[in-house]
Structure formats: structure tokens, C-alpha cells
Amino acid sequence: MSLSHTLAVFEALDDPAASGETVRSLFSGMPEAEVSVQRLTSERGATDFVTVTVPGRAGKRSGGDAPTLGVIGRLGGIGARPARIGLVSDSDGAIAAIAVALKLAQMRARGDILVGDVVVTTHVCPDAPVIPHHPVDHMDCPVDLETLIRLEVSEEMDAVISIDSTKANDIINHRGIAVSPTVKEGYLLPTPPAIIRALQRSTGRPAYVFPVTTQDITPYGNGVSHLNSILQPSVWTEAPVIGLAVCSTAMIPGSATGGSQETDIALAVKFVIEVAKEFGAGRAPFFNSEELSRLLALYGSLRRIQGAMA
């Protein structure tokens, strides 16, 4: 059950005073969930960067060697005040990521402890700027994307799920959630079977894998178009990254209020938790290492595509 956790986070963040401390308060009474908040500022405003770590029973935090899953809530901001009142569609990634941490922390407190650690990162900004963009306006962020993503992706993450609202386009015409192929060091790799199965059982429907181009996995600011920033974490890590899109059949601007579907966000939460169970236990690799080794032997490194990591 992830809907109640999604609604709790949704209500907590739907507040002009929402902050990193708002998130911290959600985890009161759950001391084993490690919550840190860092204030980031620039001349354009401020946002609170939040990290929540839920240790596993055999994870690195307890001296074990189980792999660590990173979960990133990608967004520009949860709100666009004063231009818009209320949560914007762009907030989906933050809501989902925090709800994942909240559900896992509750599971741990009750005795359902995952094998590996899960590290969740996102940021909370209720008054982010809006920037004109074709075909619909986009949410901006008070701090630059490079600063954020450097914090979002930590070295302890052995694989990453990047969650982002992906509705402001006419490429994905699907209501609910969808995953990307795996991205690793410039290579686009198949979406692994364990991820497909987790998506199918989480939604009760056939898996939807959204299209990704080479442009989408190159750094922002290079002069080419991107679907959105969902796969930008892949630019800053050697770990495999899968994008998890919260999407819609209609085109909805990230800056639009009333565009978030709570049940779709809850599906994203449920999917991530299913992957976390399997990944930490070694049953859900994000890529086929033998096939990647073969590709590297045949065609060499593609890390130059990452730009920042090259």
C-alpha cells in the first residue's frame, strides 16, 4: 500500500511554507531513517536539498555488501508561487521519491527490512521560477542543474532510478508510469527483464518503455533538445540509471497546477519499492554486464557522451 504515503507527502508539500524541515517532520518517530537537509541559494532564490537514507539489513551502512539503490526525485520545483497557487505538475518526482522513503522507513520500523540500503534525494522549492518553452512552459530551478545533480547522485549508489514528471511533450501518450532503457556511461542498454516484471505487477498492465534518444543522455546546455531532465543523472555517474516517468495522455505543462494524479504517483512509489526489494537482494540487475563488456570490446567507451564525466 503506497497511496496513503503518497497522499501524506502530497498534503505536506502543498503549502507555500513547505521546506526540507517539512520533509524531516514526516519521519519523526522513525530514527533509523537518516534525514539531512541542505539549503541551497543563488541570486534567483533558494531550495532545500533533502537526502533520506533507509538502511538495509546487509547494506553498506551496517557493514554489509548488498548493493545500494539510489532514488532521485527530479524537478525544478514543487510550486511556482506567486505565478501559480498550489503544487505544480513538476512536483511529481519529489512527491514520489519522498513517499518511497516514507514507506520504506515504515516497513523497516515494522520489521520488513530490505537487504540493501536505499538512498533517496530530491529538493523542495515552493516558489521556483517558470521559463517560456515550446510547446509548453517549463519549470526552472533557483539553482543550476549541475549543482543539483552533483548532489543528487552519490558515489554510494550502485544503480539509480530517476523519477520525473514527463507530461510536457507529445512523445509519450500514455497515462500512468513508464520506464526508460538503462543508461550507463553513454550506452543505451535494454530495459532489464526484472524491471519489466516489476512494472507489470505494480500496474497490472503491460510494461510501457518510453523512447530515449542520444540527445536525452547528453548534458544540458549543449545546444540540442532533450525530452526533459529525467536522464540527466546519467551524465554524472558511472552507475546505471533508469528513468521513471510519471506521464499523461494529454500534454500538461510542468508549471500547471491540478495536473498531478495522486494514483499515478502512488504507482511510481509501488514500482520503486518492488525494484528496491529485488535490487538489494541481487535479483534485479540494471544491465547485462557480459553484453556491456562485449559492446565495450567492439565499440569502445562512449563516456564522451556524458561530457561531465568524460
Secondary structure, 3 states (H helix, E strand, C coil): CCHHHHHHHHHHHCCCCCCHHHHHHHCCCCCCCEEEEEEEEECCEEEEEEEEEECCCCCHHHCCCCCCEEEEECCCCCEECCCCCCEEHHHHHHHHHHHHHHHHHHHHHHCCCCCCCEEEEEEECCECCEECCCCCCEECCCCCHHHHHHHHCCCCCCEEEEEEECCCCCCCCCCEEEECCEEECCEEECCCHHHHHHHHHHHCCCCCECCCCHHHHCCCCCCCCCCCCCCHHHHHCCCCEEEEEEECCCCCCCCCECCCCHHHHHHHHHHHHHHHHHHHCCCCCCCCHHHHHHHHHHHCCCHHHCCCCC
